[in-house]
Each structure stands twice: as structure tokens, then as C-alpha cells.
């Protein structure tokens, strides 16, 4: 999964790097769309967390028939929900982007980019639901391989569709979105072929299963979706703060956001692969294994993120130069890398605790932890830093917010693991 996440997030960073060659204005326009793209991802991840937890618990308890019915339901309902969300975001685009601080010139660029980008988001959500089903059954190899495949297809298509080749003039900014559409389409074709031979889906008893599972599903998916939707909301508020500093700062922030998700590849891989394992332990009542898994995961996350963060911080001028040739954007991006990247060790701890909470029946605690991370620690520090010292202060404030959130999550996990072994649902 780490290899797959690296490939998937790498192609998003490559998208932004190619778009940066078009100029500051297209990169800033793309950056304005990130919070709404994260909104779609938040809904799909919340639903994926719930289905992975319920399917893995059913498999751990030996209920294979129920696991098949749950798999079918999430594919049908999930794609329909994301389709409705995509349509709503398309028709509401102008007032939403104006509120985020986009000027008329940026809106014109966004208008051509937004429709194919929303189509790509819907295809990506359908692909993610398929990944969730495979992960719930303990198969992380296929999702990881498909992430690599879609990334390679996107990487090959990006320069052709953005800049053109020969007599083909290229599409500019919309070309990045169409490359993603085609890449996800290839992934869905492969996923559909593999699912047909797995016998993980059922066509009968879906209505009865829906009535039976709606409450436990919403009990996990509701708080999980709220937890996942809070980062897009925070991203909207953050980019509104950054927009006051200037267009170059918005472009640098957009590149830093892409680099953030790429640098968190190990954490994201664990948040996808660890919960199904924890869910099976939950179903089997093996709490000793839960404790061992969490301790090991936390050690790996902190060690890896500190090593990666410090290395990138030391190399920040060269990394920024590679991602953006514009001197203004490059200098601002270097500042963000220098302060933010090492702080992701603490952010990784918080993300892991939230992910484990959803898998082990602590969805409300996980949701509250997400809210505290963003609205008590991160945003106030970011805003105060920007107010005091501009872009440098913003970078320091965001890093401090991540550190505070990581410490709070660590204290919460220590109390949970030290408590008597009782039903997590009872302790929520």
C-alpha cells in the first residue's frame, strides 16, 4: 500500500509540477480547487472506512454471506452518493470559489478545469470503494498495483494533454484533469475484471441487509465522514488566509499541499491497511494483538516521518526549485517545506490514532480528535502566524499546530490502551 500511495500521490504532485510550468495563474487556479476536491475525498474515505470496518468484522466473525452483501451495498450506494455531491459542486462552483478568494481571471481558468476534474473525482471514488473492498478481505496487493498503474498512465498522458505534441496544441490546465479521467478509467476496467472472479459480492438480500446494517454503518460512517470533511473545511479556511498574502503564496501553498500528502505516504498506507487488520482482531476479541499493532505502527510512523521531514527540510531550496521554476513561488515553497515537513511526524501520530479509533468502535472519539487537531490546534496557530509574520509565520504556526495535535492524540491513545479491556462501544 505504501508503494501504491506513493504512486497515487506522486502523480498528483506531478500534475501540479506540470501545471506550474504553465505559469503562476493556472497553478493558483488549480490550488483553489484542492479544498473542494478534498471534500469529495472526505465523503468517499468516510464511507470506505465504514465498509472496511464492517466487512472485516463480519469476516473475523465468520459471516461471509453478510460480508458479500455489504460489499455490494457500498459499491451501489457509494457511487450514487458521490455522483450527487459532484453535481452539487459543479452547479455551485462560482459562488464557492469567489468565497475562497478567487478573482475573475482565476474563475475563468477554473471554469474550464472544474468539469473534467469532477468527473475524475467520481471515477476515483468508485475506484476507492473497490480498493476498500479488497483491503477488507486482506488483499492490499491489487489496490497498490492499480495505484501504480493509474499513476503511470497519468504520468504518460499529462505532458501530452497539457502541452500537446506535434500539431496537437494541448489543452492547458484542463489537460491535467482529462489525464486523470483516462487513468482512473483504466484502473476501473482492471478492477472490474478482477472483482468478477472474487465472489465477494451478492445480488440477493441487499434490502434486508441494508435495513440491518444501516445503523452500524452510519454509526461509523457518520463520524468518519465528519472527521474526513473537517480537513477540506479547514483547507478552505486556510487557503482563504493564504489568499490575502498574494497569488504567489497561493501557488506555493498548493504545491506544499501536494507535497504534504506525498510525504505522508507511509502514514496513509497504514491508515488504509491497518484498520481491516484491527477490525478482524476486534471481531475475534484479540485485544493483545491490537495493542501490539498500535505500538509498532506508531514507532514506524514517528521514525519514518522524522527522517523524511528533516531530510526534505535540509534540501528545501533544491526541492522547491524542482517543483517550481518561478522565483517567487520557489522561495515561498522553500519556507513551507523547511517548517512543515518535520512536523508531519506529529501529524502522522494523530492520523493513525483517528484511523484506529474508527476501526475499533471509537468513532466519536476519533471525530473529536480530528476536530481538535484542525480547529483548536492547526487553524488558530496558522492564522496567528500569518498575522504576525506573513508567510514565514504561517509556516511556523502550521507546524506548531501539527505538533500540538500529535501530542494530544498520543495522550488520548495512552489512556485508551491503558484502560481495562472492555467493549470499545461501551467506552465511547
N, C-alpha and C positions, 0 to 999 in steps of 0.2 A: 504493500500500500504506500510506503514511503516513496518508492520509485515512481508509482503511478501519480501520487500527489505532486512530486517534483516535476513530472512531465506536464501535468494539467496546469499547475500554477505557472510553470515556466513558459507555456505558450501564452498565458495572459500577460506576463511580463514582456514577452517578445512582441505581442500585439502593441503594447504601449511604446516599446522601443521603436518599432517601425513607424507608428503614428507620430512619434516625436520628430522623426525626420521630415514630416510634412510641415512642421512649424509649431510655434507655441500655441496659436489659436486652436488648431484641431486637437492638440493634446489637452488643452484646458477644457474644450467641449466634451471630450471623452471622459475626463475626470469628473465632470458634473453628473454623468450618468452612473457612476460607480455606486453611490448610495442606493439608488433605485434598483440596480442590478443585485445588490446585496439584500434588498428587501425580498426579492423573488427567491434568492438562495436561502434566506432565513425561513421562509414558509416551507420550502421543499426539504430542508435539513430537519426542521422540526417534525414533519411527517415521517421522514426517513428514520429518525431516532426512535419514534414510537413504534413503527412497524418492525425495525430490527430488534427492539427490546421484546415485543410481544411474540414475534416468531421464534426468537432464540429461547425465550422462556417456555414456549409450547414444545419446542424440540427437546429442551432439557427435561421436561416432564413427560416425554414420550407421546405427545399429542400431535402426530404427524399430519393427520387429516385437518386439524384446525390450522396448522401452520400453512397448509396449501391454500385454504380458504382465505386466510389473512393476506397471503401474498397476492392473490387475485384482486382482493378489495383495494389494496393500496395502489396497484397499478392503474385500476379503473378510476378510482376516486381522486387519487393524487394528480393525475394528468388533467382531469377536468377542473380541479380547483386552481391549478397553476394557469390553465387557459383563461379562466375568468379574471384572474389577477393581471395577466398580461394585457388583456383587452382594456381593463380599467386604467392601467398605467399608460397605455397608448393614447386614450382619449383625454387623459388629464395632464398630458406632458407639458404644455405651455405654462399653465399657472404654477405647476410644481417646480419646474426649472427656474422660473422667474423668482420664486420664493427662495430658491437656493442661491440666488445671486447672479444667474446667467444674464448677460446682456443680449441685445438684439442680434449682434453678429454671432455670438455663441449659439443662440437659439436656432439660427438658420443652419448652422453646421449640425446641431443635434437632430434637427427635424429629419434630415436625410439618413442619419445613422440609426435612429431610435427604432424604426420598424423592423429592419433585419436583426438588430440586436435583441429585440423582444422575442422574435422567432427563435433565435439561437438560445435564449434563456429557457423557452418552453421545451425545446428539444433536449437541452442539458438537464432539465428537471426530470423528464421521462427517463433519460439515461441514468440519472442518480437514483431513481426509485428502483431500477433494475439492479444497480450496484448494491443497494441496501438489502435486496432480497438475497443476493449471492453472499454478502457478508454475514447475514443472519444464519445462513447454512454453513458458515465456516470457510467459505471459498473467497479468499482475497486475491487469488492469483488472476482470475479473469478481470475483475474491476481494475486491478493495477495494470494489466496488459492493455486493456481498452483505453485507459487514460494515456498510456504511452502512444498507442496507435492514433488516437484523435489528436494528440499534440503534434505528432509528426505530420499528419495530414494538414493541420492548421499552419504549421511552420512552412510547409511547401507552398501553400496557397497564399499566405499573407503577402509576400512581395509581388506575386503575380496580380492579385486583385487590388492591392493598394496602389502600386506604382505602375503596373502594366508591363508588357513585354512586346517588343517589336512595334507593330502597328496598333496594338491594343493599348489605349491610353491609361487604363487603370481607373478605379472608382474612388480613390482617395480614402477618406475616413470610413465610408460605408463598406469598403472592401474588406476591412478588418472583421466586420460583423458577418459578412457573407462567407468569409473563410471559415469562421466558427460554425455557421449553419451547416456547411458541407461536411466539416469534420465530425460534428455531432451526428449528422445523418448517417455517415459511415459507421460510427460506433453503434447506433441503434440497430442497423441491419445485422451486424455481427452478434449483438446481444440477443436479438430476436431469434436468430438461428440456434444459439446455444440454449436459450430458455426452452425451446420446443423439445429438447431431448432430456430435460432435467426432471420432469414430473413433479415440479414444485408448485404448480397452480391447479386450482379446482374450478369447475364450472357450475357445480351443484351446491346448494345450501348456502349461497352467499348472503341472501336476505336474512336468514336465521342467524348466521354468523355476525352479520352487521349489527343486528339488534343485541346480540350477546356481547360483542366486543366494543361497542361504541363508547361505553363509559370508561373502561380501562384505557382505550385508545386516546380519548380526549383527556383523561387524567394525566397521560404522559405527553401527548402531542400539544395540548393547550399550553402548559407551562414551557415546554420545549420550544414551541413556536414563538411565544412571547420572549423567551431568552434569546432566540435567534433573530427576532425582529428588532430587539433593542440595539444591536450593533449598527444596522442600517440607519436607525433613527439617530444614534449618536454620530454616525458618519455624516448625516445631513447637517447636524448642528455644527460638527467640526469643520466641514467644508464652508459653511456659512461664515465661520470665524476666519478661516484662511482667505476667503474671497475678499475680505476687507483689506488684506495685505497686498493684493495685486495679482495679475494674471500669471506671472512667472511663478509666484508662490503656489497658486492653484495647480499649475502643471507639475511642479516639484512634489506637491502633496500627492497627486495622483500616481506618480511614479513610485513614491515611497509606499503607498498603499499596496501596489502590486508587489513590491519587494518584500513587504511585511508578510503577505500570505505565502510567498515563495520561501522565505526564511523559516517559516513555521511549518515546513512540510512534515517533519517528524512528529510534531505535536498533532497536526491534522490527521496524519496517518493513524496515530494512536487513538484519537477521538472517534475514528471510523472503525478500527479493528478491535479495540479493547472492549467497547460496550457489549457486542454479542457474546464475547467470552464471559464477561461479568454476568450477563443475563443468564447464561447457562448455569453458572455457579449459583446464581440466585434461585433458579428453578430447582436445582439439586440440593440447595441448602448448604453448600460448601463455603462457609464464611472464612475459613482459614486461607483458602486459595484467593479469595477476594482481597484479603489483607496483603498477601504476598505480591499479587499482581500490582496493586496500587503503589506499594513501596518501590518496587522495581521500576515501574513506569515513571514515577516522579524523579528518581535518581537519573534515569536516562534523559528525561526532558531537560532538567537543570544543567547537567553536564554538557549536553549537546548544544543547547541554546547559548550558554555562556561562551563556549569555544567558538561557535559560528559568529555570534554577535561581536565579540572582541576582535576577531579576525577581520570582519567586514568594516568595523569602525576604524581600524587602523588603515584599511585600504580604501576608505571612503572617497578620497579625491579621484582615484582611478575607477572605482565602481560608478560614481556619478558621471564621469567623462564617458564611460562606455554606454550608459543608458541615455544620455542626452548631450548633444553637441552644443546646445545653446549655453553660452557662458552664464547668463543669469539663472537659468533653471539648474544648471550644473552646480553652482555654488550653493544654492538653497538646498538642493537634494543632498549634497555632502554634509551639510549641517544636520539634516534629519537623520541620515544614516549613522552619523557619529554618536548621537544620543539615544536614538530609538532602538537600534538593533540589539545592544546588550540588555536592554530592559525586557526583551521578549522571553528571557528565562523565567521571570516572574509571571509574565502573561501566560506562558505555557502551563505553569502550575495551575493557574486559575481556570484555564480552558479544560484541563484534564479533570479537575475536581467537578466542574459543571457537567461534563460528559458522563462521568461515573455516577453522579447523582441521578441523572435521568435513567440510566440503565438499572440502578439498584433501588428504584422506588422512592427517591427523594426529589421529585420534580420541583416541588415548591421551594425547597432549599436551593436547588440549582438556579431557579429563576431569580430568587432574591440575591444570590451571589452575582449573577450576571448584571442585575440592576445596580448593585452596589459598585461593581467594577467600573461601570460606564458613567453613572450619574452622580456617584459620591466621590470616586477617586479620579477617573480619567478626565472627564469634561471640565470639572472645576479647575483642575491643575492646568489643563491645556489653555483654557480661557485666560486664567490669571497670568500664565507665562506669556501669551501673546500680547496681553495688555501692558505688561511690564517691559518686555524686551523684544517685541516683534517676532520674527521667525525663529531666532535663537531661543527666546524664552518659551515659545510654543513647543519646540523640540524638547527642551528640558522639562517643561510641565507635563507633556505626554509621557515621557519616560518615568517621571516621578509617580504619575497616576498608575502606570503598569506595575511599578514596584509595590505600591500600597495595596493594590488588588491582589497581587501574588501572596503577600504576607497574610492578608485576611483569609484567602482561600486555604492556605496552609493551616492556619489556626482552626478553621472550620473542619477540615478533614481530620486533624488530630483529635478533635473532640468526638467526631463520629466513629473513628476507628478504635478509640479508647473506651467507647460505651459498651455495655453488655450486648451480646448477640441476640437481638430481638428482631422482629419483622420491621424492615425499613418503613413500611407503610404506617406502622404504629408510631414510629419515632419522628415522622414528618411533622 
